[in-house]
Amino acid sequence: MKTKYVLLLTLLTIIMILPMFGQPSNMMEQMTPVKENDISNIMGKPVFESTVDSLNTKVWIVSQRKYKEMMKTNTGKAMGKMKDKNVKMDKATKKAAMTGTHYFIFDVTNIANGKEFADTSAKVEIVSPTKVVASVNLQPMMNHFGGGVSLVEKGDYLFTINLNIGSGYKTTQFKYKVK
């Protein structure tokens, strides 16, 4: 009989204690939310990053071959299916993005409020190692800018990015070496 009471008391204690384990804890580590369209999560480390006047700019330059391979993966397919009401991907835009030897990705964020400037316009001027100057209008793509660029010569290239933010232009310059 005593065994019956001990088992019943143990079972009752377990039933009463279980709801405590289901309660949320303030000691749990909070994860920072990841933006759905954040290009940094997809592309990895940028080739250039700068923070000036509360603007954080990042640039990735990948070969067209590598970019096409990336777009065939599940992540790339998901990127292709993402829709942005401000971006119209017609055949001419796709063709401009896929021309040249490399794909140029430019992401700019206002660090004061975390907003991105994808609704503005951006242009990149490229000076090759032999001092040939080329210019490419970057297309708005979801939350960044992108475009195809031709980097056929080996050596140091000088990139100048002009970003039109309505109130004026912001210019960023950096060097990139093609091996």
N, C-alpha and C positions, 0 to 999 in steps of 0.2 A: 504494500500500500504506500509506504514511504517512497518507493521508487517511482510510483505513478505520480506523486505530488512533485517530486524533484524534476521529472521529465516535463510535466505540465508547466511548472514554474520556469524551467529553462526555455521551453518553447515560447511561453508568453514574454519572457525577457527579450528573446531574439526578435520577436514580432514588434515589440515596442521600440527597440533600438534601431531597426532597419531604416525607418524614415529619416533618421539623423544623417545617414550616409548619402541620401538623395538631395540634401539641402545644398544650395550654392554656397561657395566659400569666397570670402573677400580676399583670401590668401592666394587664390588662383592667379596665375600669371596672365595678364591681358595681352593678347596679340594685337599688333597694329593692323588695321585693315589694309588690304592690298587693293589698289585701284585695278579694276577689271581690264582696262586698256593700257596699263602701264608698260611702255616699250622696254624699260630697263629690265623687267622680269624676263622678257623674251630674248633680248639681244645680249645680255651680260654686261661686261665692263666696257664703257665707251672709250674711243680713241682720244677724245678731248672732252674735258669738263671744266666749267668755269662758273663762278658766281660773282656778278658785278651788278651794282645798283638794284639789289633784291631780285635779280633774274638769274636763275640757275639754268645754264645751257649745257646740253650733252650732245655729242656727235658720235655716230657709228658709221664706219665705212667698211662695207663687205663686198667681196667680188660678186658679180652677177650670178656666177655658178653656185656659190655658197648660198646666196639669197634664194635662188630658185629651189635648191635642195631644202632649205628651211621652210619654204612655202608649201612643200609637199608633205611635211610632217603634220601631226595632229594639231600642234600649236599654230602652224602656218595656216592650215585649213580653217581653224577657228578664227584667226585674224581676218581671213578673207570673207568670212561670213558675218563679221561684226558690221553693223550698219551705223553710220553717223549721218544725221540729217543734214549736216553742213557739207558733206563730201559726196560728190557725184563722180563715181568711177566709170567713165565712159572708155571706149576703146583708145581714144587719143591719149587720155591720162595714163592708162595702163602701158601704152607703147612708150610714152615719155619716161615712165618709171623703169622700164626694162631696157632702155637704150644705154649705150656706153659699156664700159668694162666693170664699173663698180656701182653699187647702190649706196646713196648718201642719205642718212637718216639724221634729222635735226629735231631735238626736243627742247622746248623752253618752258620753264615754269616760274611763276611769280612766287618766291618763297615767303612773302609776307602773308598771302592768303591761300596759297596752294593751287591757284587756278593756272590753267595752261593757256597758251596764246595761239591755239590752232586756228582761230578764226581770223587771224591777221595774214599778212603775206610775207614770204621770205625768199631771198635770192642769194645764191652763193657765186662768188667770183673766184676762179681758180687760176693761179699762175703756175705754169709747169716749170720743170727744172731748166728748160731752154727759154724761159720767159715768154711763152705763148699764153695769152690771156683768153679764158673762156668764161662764159656766164651761164648759169642755169637757174630758171625760176623753179623753186621747190613747190611741190603740190601739197596741200593740206591732206593728211591721211589720219583719220580718227583723231588722235590727240598729239600728233607730231607732224613734221613735214618730211617729204621724201622726194627723191628724184634720181635718175640715172646720170652718172658722170663718166667722162672718159679720162682715164689715167693710164695712158699707153706708155709713157716714158718712165724709166726707172730714176729714182732720186727724190729730192725734197720738193713738195708742192706747198704753196702758200694759199690757204683758204681764207676768204673774207666773207662772212655771212652778214647780210643786211636784213634786219627784221623791222618791218613797218608795223608799229603798234598804235596807229591812229594818232597819238600825240607827237609822234616823231619816229626817227630811226634809231635803232640800237645796232651797233656794229661789233662783231666779234671776229678775231683773227687768230689763226693757229697754223702750225706746220704739220705736215704728214708725209712720211717717207714710204715710197713704193719700192719694194725690193724685187 
